[in-house]
Amino acid sequence: MSSIPLLTSKAFGLTVERLCYQLIEDHGDLEGVALIGLQPRGILLARRLRNELQRITGKERFDYGELDITFHRDDFRHRAVPPSPSVTQLDFSLDGRKVVLVDDVLYTGRTIRAGLDAMLAFGRPASVQLLVLIDRRFSRDLPIQPDYVGKWVDSIGDQRVTVEWKEMDGTDQVLLHTADGADRDTSTLAQGTSADR
């Protein structure tokens, strides 16, 4: 298994910053907007976005929450070892709010579907948008598409994409993993995944 960096630390930070500016462009001071990170890894991006938004806008408080989706997953009963639930931290109603769901990697779309189900226990939003750091856009099982994307990755076959976070992994980076001998076109893939919207 070999790994190719898709985002290094500097590009990673610039990508998160760009996503923040896109949110500000669309939602102004984010009044009435709730930023909701999906457990387990989407919360790392959501926390980073919240910190960057505070820095950019000078505004201390945003409607922010973290949502556990464990019991809403469609594969929950099919796993040999049931996953352990995470913590939901959402102390306000979503009624009438604009919600931005946040996850690190969009792959099949099943995690996002579970997030939508779990979110409805907290009210009926006026609208829901999806923000992801990485969109593996050719691997979808469900008709779910993001509104904000840090980087598109056209992975193939059994390639995997992982996001590493400084808080947990020691560095900020995104890696494309491919089986040895199957990486003949990965440099082309990496070059062809522009993050610009």
Phi, psi and omega in degrees: 000125177243158184234138177240126179288129176261326173224122173271178189304312182295314179295325177302310180297319179294325179293316178297318179298317179298320177299322178297315180294328176293320176297317180295320179299320183275330190236008177061236182276009178066021175295128180081004178256132178250125177265117186238115177272138180268128175292148002265328190265340179294336180291333179293319175291318181298318178296319179295318178298315180301315180296318180292320179296322176297318180294316185289316187269340185077004180271129186280322188243136172230154172290114188220139177210166177232131192238126175273134183244009190311308187277001177256357180290141181281353177253012185303315183279351184261356181276140179298319176242111181302137180292150177279134180292150175261188183261135171264128176235094183212095189256028177215159180281146177266001180305124175074002181270158169271120183255136170245108175282140185234128173219160184280314182230128172262120184239269181279336184097353184289326176296319180293320177301317177297321178297321177297317178298313182296323182297326185293345175291347184250012176128179182249101182293158173289325178200160179226128174242161181239130176239128178227150176285317182233131175245110173273083198287347181258020186233027188276136171263335184235153183282070181237128181230142181279155175267331179229129184229131174284314181205136173269137180232120180265071181280157183229160173053230184262021175295148178235151176240129176236144175252125177252138184244140181304322183296327185249327189247355177094345179205156174265117175195160174239130184239142171256119181257133180222148179295143179302134181091350181250014185256025184299325184250009186290330178294323176294318178300314183296323180289333186265025184238056182302140182270352184292133179276000000 
